[in-house]
Amino acid sequence: MIDVSQASDARIYDYLLGGSDNYPSDRVAARRLLEIAPNTGELARINRQFLARAVRHLAGGCGIGQFLDNGSGLPSRDNVHQVARRSNGAARVVYVDNDPLVHAHARMMLDEENTLILDADMLETTAVLEQSEQAGFLNREVPVAALFVDSLHCVADERDPWGRVRDLMDRLPSGSYLVLSHLASDDVEFRTEASRLMWQLTGRQWARIRSFAQVRRFFEGLQPVGGAIGDVARWRAGGEPQLQLELADTTLVAYGGVARKP
């Protein structure tokens, strides 16, 4: 049974992207967040654009044919498998999420060849890799793109998200990539207030907004590609019209990048 009276991170994100798979509790939570961080809607769209650019670059420019989308959220327009297959028709995508509503929608919308949906905790690396390999969707002798886009703010420090991401990358072969973005702020007061508010509204599903330095820690030992770790609106933006926010003009930023395992 899905409790729609409790706001969900995935449904809040869906609402901010203009989707319809959300409920009054999600809309209330999103509006409360918008009150203290008015650019939150823009950040949701920036994250989505960044995800599409990163997948397109890796599938087309780097020859990556395996994608592991951790904390994938609700299906939306231009999902990872759709973007990847425009450049590589044989690309395989594993979506990982343990939200029951995500799975209810994903089973209806993502029932396609070379697409696997796992009901699993994205930080349980062994289970995710074993299930993906057993289903024939992951070959760890070939480079993999591991995606953590706008999902790790739901992981508390006590679970050591840095160590979990590092563990996953350690298990992937040389030439694999990490694609990661995280809501971040260097304003300690704002970071604390916003994290506490969303922690309460989502029934402790949110963990925290992190500092820029804390997000950069996820990339330790990896080689950034396409630009430095920073505002993801700038990552390989090229000539496309992009939503972009100056770091000096806003408190909350979608921070991260793409990096290669040597």
N, C-alpha and C positions, 0 to 999 in steps of 0.2 A: 504494500500500500504506500502510495506517494503522498506525503503530507504537504499539501499545497499552501497550508497556512504559514509554513516556515519558508522564508526567503532562501533561494538557492543561488549559489555563485554562478552556475551555468545559465540559469534563467535571467539573472540580473544582466549578464553579458549579452544574452539574446535580446533583451529589452533595449539595452544601450545601442545595439546594432540595428534596431528597428524591426526586430523579429516579432512573431506572434505567439511563440511558445513560452509564455510567461503568465504569471498570475498576480492578483492584487498585492500580495505580500512582496513579490519581487519588484513591482513597480514602486511601492512605498519605499523599499530599501534603496532602490536606484535614485529616487528623488531626494532622499535624505543625503546620499553621497554627493549628488549634484549640488546640494546646498553648500557643502563645505569645499567641494572641488568641482567647480563649474565646467572644467575641461574634461571630465570623465567620459562623456560621450565621444568626444574627439579622440581620446586615447584608445577607446575600444576600436574605433575605425582605423586608427594608426596601427594598432596591433594586427588587425586583419590584413591591412595592406603589406605590412612587413612580412607576415607569414607567407603571403602569396609571392612576394618578390624573392624571399629566401628559397622557397620550394622550387620556384621556376629556375632560379640560378643553379641550384644544386642538381636538379634533374636534367636541365639542358646544358649548362656550362661545365658541370663537374662529373656528369655521367652517373649520378647516384640513382639507384633503382629500388632502394629499400628505405622506407620512412616509418619511424616509430613515433606516433603523435601522443605524447603523454599528457593526460588531463585534457582530452580533446574537446569536451563540451558538446553542446547541441549542434547537430548538422546545420550548416548555413550555406549561403551562396559561395561558390568557389571553395569547396572543401579541398583538403590536401590531395586526395587521390585525383580530383578533377584537374587541379593545377599541374600536378606532376605528370599526368598522362598526356597533356598537351605537348610536352617535351619528350616524354619517354612512355610510349604506349604500353610497355610491359611493367611499369612501376608497380610495386606492391606496397600497400599501406596498412599498418596496424594501428587502430585507434584504441587507446586505453583510457577508461574512465570507470568509476564505480558509483556514479549517480544513476539511480534506477530510471529516472525520466529520460536521461540521455540515451540509455539503452532502448527504451520503448520507442523513441523516435528514430534512433539510428537503425534499428532492425527494419523499419519501414522504408527508410530513405537511402540506406547505404548497402543494400543487398546486391552487391556487384562482384564480379570476378576480380580476384587479386586485392580484395578489401576484407580485412578481418577486424571485428570489434570484440575487444576483451573486457569482461567485467572484472576489473582488477585494480588494486591500489597501484598508482603509477610509481610509487617508491619501492614496491616489492620487486626488486630487480630480477631475482631468480625466477619467481613465478611468471613474470611478464616475458622474459626471454625463453623460458622453457615452453610455455604455451604457444608462443609465436613460432618457435622452431618445430614443435610437434605438429602444428597445423600447416607446416610447409611454407610459412610466410617470411621467415627470416633465416638467412644464411650468414653466420658470423665469420665466415671466411672472406666475405665481401663487405666493403664499406657500407655503413648505415648512417642515415641522418636521424639523430635523436632530437625531437622537438619538445620544448617546454615553453609554450607561448602563453603568457598571462595565466599561469596555473600555480606557480610555486608560492604565491601569496597565501594560498590555502594550507601551507605546510609550516607548522610551528618550528621554532629553533630547536626544540627538544627532540625533534625527529631528525635533526641534522640533515637538512636538504642538500647542503654542500657536499657532504660525504656520500649521500645517495646518488647524486648526479655524477660525482667522480667515480663511484663504483660502477655505474652503468657505462661510462665512457671507458673505464679500464677494461671492461669485458668486450668492447667492440674493437674491431681491427684498426690498424693504422689506415689513415685516409678517411675515417669516419668524421662526421660533423656534429657539432652541438648548435642548435638554433634555440635561443632563449631570450625571452623578454619578461620583465617584472615591473610592476608598479613600484616606483621608487621616489624618494624625496630626501633631501638633506636638511629639511626643516623638521627638527626633532619634535617640536610641539605639535605641528600638524600631523606628522607621521603617527604619533601616539594617539591623538584624538580620532583620526580617521580609522585607524586600525581597531580601536576600541568600539567605535560605533558599528562598524561592519561585523565585528566579532559578535556583538549583541544581536544585530538584526538577522544574521544568518545562522543563529543557534550554534555559534562557535565554529562555523565552517571556515570562515576567514581566519587567518593567523595574523599576518602583519604586512604592512608596507615596509620595505627595507631601504636602506641608504644606498647611494651609488656605489660606495666601496664594498658593501655587502653583496651587491649584485655582481660586481666584477670578480669576486671570489669564485663564482661558479665557473669562470673561464681559466682558472689557474692551470698552467701546464699545456694549454691549447694555443693554437696560432690563429688570431683574429683574421678574418678574410672579408674583403669588401668594405673595409673601414674599421675604425677603432670601436671599442665597446663604448656605447653612449646612447643618445636619443635614437631610438630605432626608426624614427621618421626620416632620419638622414641616411640610413643604410641603403646604399645603391639606389638612391631615389631617381637618379638619371634625369631624363627630361619629362617623366610622367608628372602630371599635376598631383601633388601630394599634400595632405594635411601635415602641417609642421608647426611645432611650438618651440619658441626659443626657451632654452633652459632658464634664462634670466627672467622670463616673463611669467613663469608658472611654478607652482609649488610641487605638483604631481606630474611625473614623467613616465612614459613607457621606455624603460632602459634595458639595454642588452645588446645583442648582436649575433654574429655567426662565427664559429671558430672550428678549425680543423685539428684533428688528433694527428700528431707527427708520426 
